């Protein structure tokens, strides 16, 4: 019991992210990391946290403020944050030929959502190779645009940086002026490549591996993959339709585009809140109704074992399916001829509840520290929790207390709100040792 109590995957994962953020903040504080000007430690810490938590919120312009050394540090932090601290350290152990201990295997198993530890080393290697593969393909595609414009060396680095940032769902860019991709919304080569990368990164490594095996006729898809694909498709198509309708005649966003450009821009704008952070239209110019739709998409986020944040698609899927089955009078939620365990329903409800509490506290503190518009502050808080990186433009103007609030919110979104609470918990009760009498309540 004492040994089992020491192994707390949530605490180890949170500690790993915090350690990586601290190291990154020290490196970004070095004079060699910036071109000119001063950078406070809070701003360095904010940038490091945003990179490690693959968020993309920035207080200084990444492309013009940081030197090549600083940009490389940010890119490495994004890569490590996307894969996860335990995955990276396990990879190092594998490459060095070191033995993977049982304690480490149990922690990685819990984080990766696996049922056994037998195939974990191979799974970690597959995740790493998959990431490298997609980043290289993305770099090649983006180089077709950036190398002719910027030269071989600088163009290749810009392409590599954006490929890492896109697949990692980070949203950092080197285009300058906090513009992201808004200057060329119809650049289908760049924007299309980035779009595909962050959609793949947001599906989750488990789903991509299962799809690969399914295409090779090796295994059927699991219930998890079916649910992820259904929910992701519904959110993408529904979000695209809503944004297209709501922004169709807005002259500041879609109003001046052709119909093809409107559809592509709407699809991109519906996909990027799934924690990607890149944008092809300026968020602050959107209607409030559109911002509400985007906030819902940011809250849901990506899928488990992905590079994104949010409460996750399967969490919302389980709660929604439970609701539908309750309306139909079923005692147990059923999807694809399978039923969900009660523990997973409790976990899904707990994650959503913890996320709403975190966003409420974060937004409350922001309204105390800042004098900005409430919608902008709420949007910033949800964006930080979902590790999205979209903003209405208030991030550089935030005070130091607000930056600390956003840092904690980003960490909670990346680790997971429930996991963060479990990491902060003093002790865990041993399950199954004691059952109390049952009594009905009046609900609803």
HELIX and SHEET records of a PDB file:
HELIX    1   1 UNK A    2  UNK A    6  1                                   5    
HELIX    2   2 UNK A    9  UNK A   28  1                                  20    
HELIX    3   3 UNK A   31  UNK A   33  5                                   3    
HELIX    4   4 UNK A   41  UNK A   52  1                                  12    
HELIX    5   5 UNK A   62  UNK A   65  1                                   4    
HELIX    6   6 UNK A   68  UNK A   83  1                                  16    
HELIX    7   7 UNK A   85  UNK A   95  1                                  11    
HELIX    8   8 UNK A  102  UNK A  112  1                                  11    
HELIX    9   9 UNK A  120  UNK A  150  1                                  31    
HELIX   10  10 UNK A  152  UNK A  167  1                                  16    
HELIX   11  11 UNK A  182  UNK A  184  5                                   3    
HELIX   12  12 UNK A  188  UNK A  203  1                                  16    
HELIX   13  13 UNK A  205  UNK A  215  1                                  11    
HELIX   14  14 UNK A  223  UNK A  247  1                                  25    
HELIX   15  15 UNK A  259  UNK A  272  1                                  14    
HELIX   16  16 UNK A  283  UNK A  285  5                                   3    
HELIX   17  17 UNK A  288  UNK A  300  1                                  13    
HELIX   18  18 UNK A  313  UNK A  327  1                                  15    
HELIX   19  19 UNK A  342  UNK A  369  1                                  28    
HELIX   20  20 UNK A  374  UNK A  385  1                                  12    
HELIX   21  21 UNK A  395  UNK A  397  5                                   3    
HELIX   22  22 UNK A  400  UNK A  415  1                                  16    
HELIX   23  23 UNK A  417  UNK A  424  1                                   8    
SHEET    1   A 2 UNK A 334  UNK A 335  0                                        
SHEET    2   A 2 UNK A 338  UNK A 339 -1                                        
END                                                                             
